[in-house]
């Protein structure tokens, strides 16, 4: 059985004191998740170490919101895998739609980052998803399929891979794919993985991201191929984030 994951992407929010206060509240309210699932938070780069100092002896793991595909060098403003590991990271979010949109990241960039992540011993959370225009044009599977295949080009082992399906039209908009709509794409992603990798694809976590709340997550996590959530705004309030975690536990995954 695939263990669920609930990951909170804080985006460009929370300085050190705010981040520490938030994870203290999450830890205080966290039910027993041992053997059932994983909880992850992804602060901004400058807050990683401060948050890690609070969560290092807890069930909460740390993720970065991005990673660079070189180990060192003249790359002003970038951050290496070794730096992220030094800050306490276990995971790295790669290819988030906001990175693709605002910073023009390509599928090729994503692939380089995934490879570097795995070599460095970090676990990538690879984001894929279609825009509103692409969905309306009926090319969701075409777009998502290309993103998945290119992200994993040259990757032979899926053991530490997590995929996050985030329909771009549902991120921060208050819109949300229905559980059936989300499951259709998750099932499609699973089929691509199965075609390329066989039975190991059944063990890959596929998260849903896009205006996830405690109110709508119960239906989503009940779907066969939805194994958790990549949470944006709702991860900035402990009660909201803990509510989503509770829905995952109620589903007994």
N, C-alpha and C positions, 0 to 999 in steps of 0.2 A: 504493500500500500504506500502511495506517495504521501510523504508528510507535507502538510500545508505550510505556507509561509505568508506572514503579513509583514510587509515592508513599508516603512514610512519615509517618503521622500520629502524632506523639509524645504527643498528648493532654496531660494535666497531669503531665508527667514531664520531668526534666532541667533543671537550672539552667544558667547560662552555661558554667561550666567543664566540666560533664558533656556538654553539647551540643557544645561545641567539640571535646572529645576524641572523641566519637562520629563526627562528620563527618570528622575527620582520619583515623580508621580506615577509614571508608567510601571516602574519596578514595584512600587508600593501596592499598586492595584492589580498586578499581574497574577492571574490564577496559575495553577500548576499545569505547565505545558510539556513537561518532560516526556519524551517519546512520542509526542503527538504532532508537534509542529515547531516552527521557528518564528521568532520576532526579530525584526531588523529595523534599525533607524539609519537614515542617511543625511547627516548634517552637512553644512558647508565645510570646505576644506579647513578654514581657520578654527573650526569648532570641534573637529574630529578628536583631537587628543583630550580636550576638556571633557567631552562626552564619554570617551573611552575610560577615563579615570573613574567615572561613576558606574559604568555598566560592566567593567571587566570581570567582576565576580558574580555576575547575574546571568540569567538566560537570554538577555538581549544582546544581539550581535551588531557589529558596526559595518556600514557600507559607505563608500564614497559615491558622489553623484557623477563622477567622470573619472577618466584615467588617460594617461598619454601612452603612446606605443613605443617610446624609447626609454632606455634606462637612465640616461643623463645627457647633458649637453646644452647647447645654446638654444633653448626653447622657452623663451620668456613667457611667464604666466602659466606654464604647464606643470604637471605634477606626476612623478614617476611611481611605478608599482612599489618600489622599495620604500619610498616616502609614505605611501598609504599603509603598507604593512607596519612600518615603524610607528604610525599613529594608532594602530590597533585594528585596522580594517580586515574583515574576512571576505567581504563582498565588494563589488564595484558595479554600479549601474552604467550600462553602456548603450549608446544610441537612443537616448530619450528623445521624444519627438521635439522637445524644445531645443535640444542640441542640434538636431537635424534642421529645424526651421531657422533659428536665430544665428547659429554658428556654422551652418552649411556643411554639417557632417554628412559624409557619403557612406554608402554601404561598404565601400572599400576601407574607409577609416574605421568603421565599426569592426570589421573583420580583423584588422591589424590590432585593435585594442583587445578584442577577445583573445587572440593568440598570445599577446603579451601578458594579459591577465592570467591565463592558465599556466604559462611558463613560470610566472612569478609566485604561483601558489595562491592567487586570489580567485574567487569564484564569481564569474560574470552573471549579471542579470541583464539579459539582452532584450531591449525594447523594440517592438515592431507595431505597426498600425497604419491605418489608412485615414486620409482626410475626408471631410464631408463630401467634397466634390468627387473624390474617387469612389466613395460608397454609392453616391447617387448615380454614378456612371456604371455601376455594376462590376467594378474591377477590384473589389476588396481582396479576393483570393489571389488575383494576379499580383497585386502590390505586396501583400503580406508574404506570399510565397517567395518572391524575389528577395525580400528583406531577410527572411529566415535562411534561405539557401546561401546568399552571399555572406551573411554574418558567420555562418558555420563552414565556409569554404576552407578545406584543408584540416578541419577538426575531425579527429578520428574517434574521440572518446567523449561521450555526453555526461560522464559521471558528475561533474561539477557545474553543469550548465543549467541555468534557469532562464526561461523565456517569459517575457511580460507582454501580453497583448494589450495595447492601449490605443483604442480608436481615437485619433487626434481630435475628432469633433466632440468628444465627450470629456476632454481634459479641461478642468477648470470652468466648464460652461454650465454645469448643473444638469446637462443632458446625461443620459446613461443608456448604454445598450441594454436591452432586456436580457434576462437570463438566457432565453432561447437564442437571441442574436449573438450573444457572447459565446455561448457553447458551440454554435455552428463554426465560428472562427477558430476556437480552441481545438475542436475536433479536426478541423482542416490542418492546423499546425501539427497536431499529433500525427496525422496521416503522412505529412511531408517527412517528419522525423522517422516514422516507421519505414517509409519507403527507402530512406537513405541508410538507416542504422539498424533496422530490425527491432527485435524485442526490447533492447535498452531504451527505446523511445517511450515505452510505457512508464518508465521511472523518472522521466523528466518533469519537473514542476513547470506548469504553465499558469502564470498569474494573470489576473485581470486588473487593468488600471483605467480609470476614467470616472471621476466623480463618485468614488466608492464611499458609502456611508454605512453605519450600523443598520440603517433601515433597509437598504437594498442588498446588502452583502449576504444575508441569509439565503436568498434565492439563488444568488450567483454561486456560492460555495457548494450548494447542493447538486450542481451540475457535475456530470461524470468527469469532464476534462478540465475543470477549473479547480486549481489546486492552491488558490490563495489570492492575495491582492497586493498591488503596488498602489499605495495610498498617498494622495497629495494633501490637499487642504485639511482633511479630517485627521491627519496625523499630527497636526499642530496643537490639538487639544487632547489632553490625556484621556478624558472621559469618552471622547469620540473614538479615539484609537483603540482604547480598551474594549469599547463596545463591538468594534469590528473583530477583534481577537476573540471575544466571547462567542460571536456567531460562528467562527471557525471551530471552536471547541464544541459548540452545540451540535455541529454536523458530524462530530466524532471522527474527524479525519486524522 
